[in-house]
Protein backbone atom coordinates (compact mmCIF):
# COMPACT_ATOMS: atom_id res chain seq x y z
CA UNK A 1 0.00 0.00 0.00
CA UNK A 2 1.30 3.45 -0.93
CA UNK A 3 1.78 5.96 1.91
CA UNK A 4 -1.01 8.24 0.67
CA UNK A 5 -3.40 5.31 0.34
CA UNK A 6 -2.60 4.33 3.92
CA UNK A 7 -3.46 7.86 5.07
CA UNK A 8 -6.69 7.87 3.09
CA UNK A 9 -7.73 4.56 4.63
CA UNK A 10 -6.90 5.89 8.10
CA UNK A 11 -9.07 8.93 7.48
CA UNK A 12 -11.98 6.96 6.05
CA UNK A 13 -12.34 4.87 9.21
CA UNK A 14 -13.05 8.03 11.22
CA UNK A 15 -16.23 10.07 11.48
CA UNK A 16 -14.43 13.23 12.53
CA UNK A 17 -15.85 16.70 11.93
CA UNK A 18 -12.35 17.45 10.64
CA UNK A 19 -13.06 15.59 7.39
CA UNK A 20 -16.11 17.46 6.08
CA UNK A 21 -14.02 20.43 4.92
CA UNK A 22 -11.70 18.34 2.72
CA UNK A 23 -14.20 17.81 -0.08
CA UNK A 24 -13.99 21.39 -1.31
CA UNK A 25 -10.20 21.49 -1.66
CA UNK A 26 -8.01 21.01 -4.76
CA UNK A 27 -6.39 17.53 -4.86
CA UNK A 28 -2.93 18.57 -3.57
CA UNK A 29 -4.35 20.36 -0.54
CA UNK A 30 -6.94 17.63 0.06
CA UNK A 31 -4.19 15.01 0.12
CA UNK A 32 -2.06 17.14 2.46
CA UNK A 33 -4.96 17.58 4.87
CA UNK A 34 -5.61 13.84 4.76
CA UNK A 35 -1.96 13.16 5.61
CA UNK A 36 -2.02 15.64 8.49
CA UNK A 37 -5.23 14.10 9.80
CA UNK A 38 -3.75 10.59 9.61
CA UNK A 39 -0.66 11.80 11.49
CA UNK A 40 -2.79 13.22 14.33
CA UNK A 41 -5.01 10.13 14.38
CA UNK A 42 -2.05 7.75 14.64
CA UNK A 43 -0.64 9.66 17.63
CA UNK A 44 -4.02 9.94 19.33
CA UNK A 45 -4.61 6.20 18.94
CA UNK A 46 -1.27 5.41 20.60
CA UNK A 47 -2.39 7.19 23.77
CA UNK A 48 -6.02 6.09 23.71
CA UNK A 49 -5.43 2.42 22.89
CA UNK A 50 -2.45 1.66 25.12
CA UNK A 51 -3.13 0.20 28.56
CA UNK A 52 0.50 0.60 29.58
CA UNK A 53 1.73 4.24 29.70
CA UNK A 54 5.37 3.12 29.47
CA UNK A 55 4.68 1.38 26.16
CA UNK A 56 2.83 4.46 24.86
CA UNK A 57 5.77 6.69 25.86
CA UNK A 58 8.21 4.38 24.10
CA UNK A 59 6.05 4.37 20.98
CA UNK A 60 5.83 8.18 20.98
CA UNK A 61 9.63 8.35 21.40
CA UNK A 62 9.94 6.13 18.29
CA UNK A 63 7.61 8.51 16.45
CA UNK A 64 9.84 11.46 17.35
CA UNK A 65 12.83 9.66 15.86
CA UNK A 66 10.92 8.65 12.73
CA UNK A 67 9.47 12.15 12.27
CA UNK A 68 12.96 13.64 12.46
CA UNK A 69 13.82 11.56 9.38
CA UNK A 70 11.21 13.52 7.41
CA UNK A 71 13.58 16.48 7.68
CA UNK A 72 16.85 14.59 7.03
CA UNK A 73 17.99 14.39 3.44
CA UNK A 74 19.79 11.04 3.65
CA UNK A 75 17.43 9.06 5.90
CA UNK A 76 13.99 7.75 4.97
CA UNK A 77 11.21 7.53 7.59
CA UNK A 78 9.78 4.08 8.25
CA UNK A 79 6.11 4.77 8.98
CA UNK A 80 3.90 5.31 5.91
CA UNK A 81 2.35 8.44 7.45
CA UNK A 82 5.78 9.99 7.91
CA UNK A 83 6.71 8.89 4.40
CA UNK A 84 3.63 10.74 3.16
CA UNK A 85 4.54 13.76 5.31
CA UNK A 86 7.96 13.84 3.67
CA UNK A 87 6.34 14.24 0.26
CA UNK A 88 4.34 17.31 1.30
CA UNK A 89 6.58 18.97 3.89
CA UNK A 90 8.69 20.99 1.39
CA UNK A 91 5.63 22.00 -0.62
CA UNK A 92 3.75 23.51 2.32
CA UNK A 93 6.77 24.31 4.54
CA UNK A 94 5.49 22.43 7.55
CA UNK A 95 7.81 23.11 10.53
CA UNK A 96 9.32 20.18 12.40
CA UNK A 97 8.74 21.99 15.70
CA UNK A 98 4.97 22.16 15.17
CA UNK A 99 4.70 18.50 14.18
CA UNK A 100 6.83 17.56 17.21
CA UNK A 101 4.60 19.66 19.46
CA UNK A 102 1.64 17.44 18.56
CA UNK A 103 3.56 14.41 19.82
CA UNK A 104 4.45 16.28 23.02
CA UNK A 105 0.80 17.24 23.51
CA UNK A 106 -0.39 13.68 23.07
CA UNK A 107 2.19 12.54 25.62
CA UNK A 108 0.72 14.98 28.16
CA UNK A 109 -2.36 12.75 28.28
CA UNK A 110 -0.17 9.99 29.74
CA UNK A 111 0.73 11.99 32.83
CA UNK A 112 -1.89 14.76 33.05
CA UNK A 113 -5.52 13.94 33.77
CA UNK A 114 -6.13 17.21 35.64
CA UNK A 115 -5.25 20.86 34.94
CA UNK A 116 -4.98 23.32 37.81
CA UNK A 117 -5.82 26.48 35.85
CA UNK A 118 -7.05 27.53 32.44
CA UNK A 119 -3.54 28.72 31.57
CA UNK A 120 -2.31 25.16 32.16
CA UNK A 121 -5.14 23.75 30.04
CA UNK A 122 -4.49 26.32 27.32
CA UNK A 123 -0.88 25.13 26.98
CA UNK A 124 -2.13 21.58 26.44
CA UNK A 125 -4.69 22.85 23.90
CA UNK A 126 -1.95 24.70 22.02
CA UNK A 127 0.05 21.52 21.61
CA UNK A 128 -2.80 19.23 20.53
CA UNK A 129 -4.94 21.74 18.61
CA UNK A 130 -3.33 25.18 18.22
CA UNK A 131 -0.36 23.88 16.26
CA UNK A 132 -2.71 21.73 14.17
CA UNK A 133 -4.55 24.93 13.27
CA UNK A 134 -1.27 26.56 12.27
CA UNK A 135 -0.33 23.56 10.11
CA UNK A 136 -3.73 23.64 8.41
CA UNK A 137 -3.32 27.36 7.70
CA UNK A 138 0.03 26.63 6.07
CA UNK A 139 -1.51 23.93 3.86
CA UNK A 140 -4.40 26.18 2.84
CA UNK A 141 -2.13 29.14 2.15
CA UNK A 142 -1.78 32.54 3.78
CA UNK A 143 -0.24 35.93 3.09
CA UNK A 144 -0.12 37.46 6.59
CA UNK A 145 1.31 36.13 9.85
CA UNK A 146 -1.90 37.17 11.62
CA UNK A 147 -3.55 34.23 9.84
CA UNK A 148 -1.38 31.86 11.88
CA UNK A 149 -2.61 33.55 15.07
CA UNK A 150 -6.19 33.16 13.80
CA UNK A 151 -5.60 29.46 13.11
CA UNK A 152 -4.03 28.89 16.52
CA UNK A 153 -6.95 30.60 18.27
CA UNK A 154 -9.44 28.65 16.19
CA UNK A 155 -7.68 25.44 17.21
CA UNK A 156 -8.21 26.44 20.83
CA UNK A 157 -11.93 27.05 20.18
CA UNK A 158 -12.32 23.62 18.57
CA UNK A 159 -10.49 21.91 21.42
CA UNK A 160 -12.58 23.70 24.05
CA UNK A 161 -15.67 22.45 22.20
CA UNK A 162 -14.29 18.90 22.32
CA UNK A 163 -13.60 19.21 26.05
CA UNK A 164 -17.17 20.36 26.71
CA UNK A 165 -18.65 17.59 24.56
CA UNK A 166 -16.48 14.88 26.14
CA UNK A 167 -16.80 15.71 29.86
CA UNK A 168 -18.73 12.52 30.61
CA UNK A 169 -16.64 10.29 28.36
CA UNK A 170 -13.40 11.64 29.83
CA UNK A 171 -14.71 11.22 33.38
CA UNK A 172 -15.40 7.55 32.69
CA UNK A 173 -11.67 7.25 31.93
CA UNK A 174 -10.78 9.12 35.11
CA UNK A 175 -9.92 12.36 33.31
CA UNK A 176 -11.23 15.84 34.08
CA UNK A 177 -10.09 18.54 31.67
CA UNK A 178 -12.13 21.32 33.29
CA UNK A 179 -9.69 23.54 35.26
CA UNK A 180 -9.52 22.62 38.93
CA UNK A 181 -9.71 26.22 40.16
CA UNK A 182 -12.92 26.71 38.18
CA UNK A 183 -14.47 23.60 39.74
CA UNK A 184 -13.73 25.15 43.12
CA UNK A 185 -15.02 28.56 41.99
CA UNK A 186 -18.41 27.10 41.04
CA UNK A 187 -18.62 24.63 43.91
CA UNK A 188 -18.41 21.48 41.76
CA UNK A 189 -16.77 18.38 43.22
CA UNK A 190 -14.73 15.89 41.25
CA UNK A 191 -16.84 13.17 42.83
CA UNK A 192 -20.04 14.45 41.21
CA UNK A 193 -18.38 14.58 37.77
CA UNK A 194 -16.86 11.12 38.07
CA UNK A 195 -20.24 9.76 39.25
CA UNK A 196 -22.02 11.55 36.35
CA UNK A 197 -24.27 13.36 38.81
CA UNK A 198 -25.47 16.68 37.37
CA UNK A 199 -26.05 19.50 39.83
CA UNK A 200 -27.16 23.14 39.43
CA UNK A 201 -23.57 24.14 40.20
CA UNK A 202 -22.30 21.89 37.40
CA UNK A 203 -24.75 23.47 34.95
CA UNK A 204 -23.45 26.93 35.90
CA UNK A 205 -19.86 25.77 35.47
CA UNK A 206 -20.64 24.42 32.02
CA UNK A 207 -22.36 27.66 31.01
CA UNK A 208 -19.10 29.40 31.90
CA UNK A 209 -17.17 26.91 29.72
CA UNK A 210 -19.66 27.40 26.88
CA UNK A 211 -19.36 31.19 27.02
CA UNK A 212 -15.58 31.04 26.86
CA UNK A 213 -15.59 28.64 23.91
CA UNK A 214 -18.13 30.77 22.03
CA UNK A 215 -16.07 33.91 22.67
CA UNK A 216 -12.92 32.13 21.45
CA UNK A 217 -14.57 31.48 18.07
CA UNK A 218 -15.34 35.19 17.84
CA UNK A 219 -11.77 36.12 18.77
CA UNK A 220 -10.41 33.76 16.13
CA UNK A 221 -12.58 35.08 13.31
CA UNK A 222 -11.72 38.66 14.27
CA UNK A 223 -8.03 37.83 13.72
CA UNK A 224 -8.47 36.46 10.19
CA UNK A 225 -7.28 39.07 7.65
CA UNK A 226 -9.75 39.72 4.80
CA UNK A 227 -6.98 38.93 2.29
CA UNK A 228 -6.79 35.33 3.53
CA UNK A 229 -10.48 34.53 4.02
CA UNK A 230 -10.77 32.87 0.63
CA UNK A 231 -7.79 30.55 1.05
CA UNK A 232 -8.81 29.65 4.61
CA UNK A 233 -12.35 28.54 3.70
CA UNK A 234 -11.76 24.90 4.64
CA UNK A 235 -10.74 26.00 8.14
CA UNK A 236 -13.86 28.14 8.36
CA UNK A 237 -15.95 25.09 7.44
CA UNK A 238 -14.42 23.20 10.37
CA UNK A 239 -15.12 26.20 12.59
CA UNK A 240 -18.73 26.34 11.44
CA UNK A 241 -19.36 22.64 12.10
CA UNK A 242 -17.76 22.70 15.54
CA UNK A 243 -19.58 25.93 16.40
CA UNK A 244 -22.86 24.28 15.42
CA UNK A 245 -21.93 21.38 17.69
CA UNK A 246 -21.28 23.79 20.57
CA UNK A 247 -24.68 25.44 20.09
CA UNK A 248 -26.37 22.03 19.87
CA UNK A 249 -24.81 21.01 23.19
CA UNK A 250 -26.21 24.14 24.80
CA UNK A 251 -29.67 23.61 23.29
CA UNK A 252 -29.70 20.02 24.50
CA UNK A 253 -28.74 21.08 28.02
CA UNK A 254 -25.12 21.58 29.05
CA UNK A 255 -25.41 19.30 32.08
CA UNK A 256 -26.26 16.38 29.77
CA UNK A 257 -22.62 16.12 28.66
CA UNK A 258 -22.15 13.98 31.77
CA UNK A 259 -24.52 11.35 30.39
CA UNK A 260 -23.98 11.20 26.63
CA UNK A 261 -22.08 12.68 23.70
CA UNK A 262 -23.77 15.00 21.20
CA UNK A 263 -22.93 14.54 17.51
CA UNK A 264 -23.81 16.39 14.31
CA UNK A 265 -25.24 13.98 11.68
CA UNK A 266 -23.23 13.75 8.47
CA UNK A 267 -25.99 15.18 6.20
CA UNK A 268 -26.18 18.24 8.45
CA UNK A 269 -22.38 18.58 8.40
CA UNK A 270 -22.49 18.71 4.61
CA UNK A 271 -25.24 21.34 4.63
CA UNK A 272 -23.21 23.45 7.05
CA UNK A 273 -20.10 22.96 4.91
CA UNK A 274 -21.85 24.04 1.71
CA UNK A 275 -23.45 27.05 3.38
CA UNK A 276 -20.09 28.14 4.82
CA UNK A 277 -18.34 27.63 1.48
CA UNK A 278 -20.89 29.88 -0.21
CA UNK A 279 -21.57 32.49 2.45
CA UNK A 280 -18.77 32.32 5.01
CA UNK A 281 -18.93 31.88 8.79
CA UNK A 282 -19.81 34.41 11.44
CA UNK A 283 -20.13 33.10 15.03
C-alpha positions, 0 to 999 in steps of 0.5 A: 500500500502506498503511503497516501493510500494508507493515510486515506484509509486511516481517514476513512475509518473516522467520522471526525468533523475534521473531514467534512471540509476536505471535499472542497479542496483542490487535490494537492491540498486535500491530500495534504490535509488527509496526511495531516489528519492521519498523522494526528489520528495515529498519535491519538490512537497510541495514547487512547489504545495503550493500557501501559503508559510506558509502552505508549511513551516508548512508541511516541519516542519512536515517532519522534525519531521517525518524524525527524527523518522527514527532515533529514535528506539522507534518511527515509522515515519508516512509517507510511504516514511519515513517508507521506509527510515527507512528500508534502513537507517541502511543498507547504513548509510544515515546521518540524517543531509544530509536528513535534509539538503534537507528539508532546501534547499527546504525551501529556495525556499519559501523565496529566488527567487534571489541569490546575488552571485555564492557563495550564489547560491552554498550553495543552490545547496549544500543543494538541490543537493550536499547532494543528490549526497553524499547520492547516493554515500553512496547507491552505495558504496565507499571506499574513502572519496574523492568519497563523494567530487566527488558526491557533486561536481557532484550534483552541476554540475547537479543542474547548468544544471537544472538552465540553462535549467529552466531559462525561466520556473523559470522566469515565476514563478518570480524566477531568479537563475542566480547570480545577480552580474553576471547579472550586469557583463554582462549587463542583466536586470531582466526585459528582463529575466522576459519578455523572451526577449533574447539579445546578452548580455543574450546569453553571460551570458548564455555562461558563465553559460554553461562554468562553468557547463561544467567545474564542470562536469570535476572537479567532474570526476577528483575527483572520485578515480579509486577504486570507479569508478565501484561502482559509475557507476549509478551516472556516468550514471546520469552525462552522461545524464545531460551532454548530456542535457547541450550540447544539450542546447548549440547546440540549442542556449543558449538564447532559454532557455527563450522560452522553455525547452530542454529535452532528449527523453527516448530512447536516455537516455537509449542509453546514459545509456548503453554506459556509463555502458559499456564504462564510462563517460568522459566530 
